[in-house]
Amino acid sequence: MERRPVIDMARGVLMATWSCTEDEAWQMLVWVSQHSYIKLHDVAEAVVAATQ
């Protein structure tokens, strides 16, 4: 539960960048996580870090 804010921020970044819905942003994060063998939280952290 403590990692949820980072995931939500990453979803927001994807929604703003790609003009997609919450579900589509979630699916993007999950897809990248599953296909790169990187934990979802780490993918989310990378997305947020790329915006800073």
C-alpha positions as a printed NumPy array, in Angstrom:
array([[  0.   ,   0.   ,   0.   ],
       [  2.897,   2.374,   0.638],
       [  4.01 ,   2.047,  -2.991],
       [  0.613,   3.003,  -4.369],
       [  1.291,   6.786,  -4.562],
       [  4.21 ,   6.252,  -6.954],
       [  2.098,   3.992,  -9.155],
       [ -0.736,   6.543,  -9.154],
       [  1.683,   9.332, -10.086],
       [  3.038,   7.232, -12.954],
       [ -0.502,   6.594, -14.174],
       [ -1.129,  10.336, -14.074],
       [  2.032,  11.022, -16.06 ],
       [  1.024,   8.49 , -18.707],
       [ -2.519,   9.883, -18.86 ],
       [ -1.202,  13.41 , -19.385],
       [  1.464,  12.374, -21.87 ],
       [ -0.551,   9.96 , -23.984],
       [ -4.086,  11.355, -23.429],
       [ -5.305,   7.976, -22.265],
       [ -7.694,   6.735, -19.607],
       [ -6.741,   5.431, -16.169],
       [ -7.281,   1.856, -17.325],
       [ -5.131,   2.339, -20.415],
       [ -2.338,   3.873, -18.326],
       [ -2.562,   0.945, -15.907],
       [ -2.372,  -1.53 , -18.786],
       [  0.732,   0.243, -20.134],
       [  2.48 ,  -0.075, -16.783],
       [  1.495,  -3.725, -16.422],
       [  2.564,  -4.55 , -19.994],
       [  5.999,  -2.971, -19.568],
       [  6.436,  -4.682, -16.21 ],
       [  5.516,  -8.111, -17.527],
       [  7.492,  -7.895, -20.753],
       [ 10.653,  -6.475, -19.231],
       [ 10.614,  -8.609, -16.075],
       [ 10.759,  -5.47 , -13.919],
       [  8.493,  -5.045, -10.918],
       [  5.55 ,  -2.718, -11.478],
       [  6.695,  -0.379,  -8.725],
       [ 10.119,  -0.023, -10.348],
       [  8.543,   0.75 , -13.722],
       [  6.363,   3.389, -12.051],
       [  9.381,   4.935, -10.312],
       [ 11.201,   5.147, -13.655],
       [  8.238,   6.885, -15.308],
       [  8.009,   9.435, -12.497],
       [ 11.79 ,   9.96 , -12.455],
       [ 11.78 ,  10.637, -16.195],
       [  9.501,  13.618, -15.645],
       [ 11.675,  15.247, -13.022]])
